[in-house]
Amino acid sequence: MAKKLYRSTSQKMLAGVCGGLAEYFDTDVSIIRLLTVGLALVTAFFPMFFFYIIAWIVIPLSPPKAQS
């Protein structure tokens, strides 16, 4: 089954975009957050800010986990 990209509900600070990317790439969420902040600083903040807002709108929220 192919992996799908979702916004995280368990590892979110603002919208769960970085948490979702970390879950998708199976890496630590802190690394993704540091890369996001670094890219925002390098690109003069605004392009990365708009990318984050668009990702917030486009990437769906992860479905709730089934309880046993």
Buried (B, 14 or more C-beta within 10 A) or exposed (E): EEEEBBBBBEBBEEBBBBBBBBBBEEEEBEEBBEEBEEBBEEEEEEEBEEBBEEBEEEBEEBEEEEEE
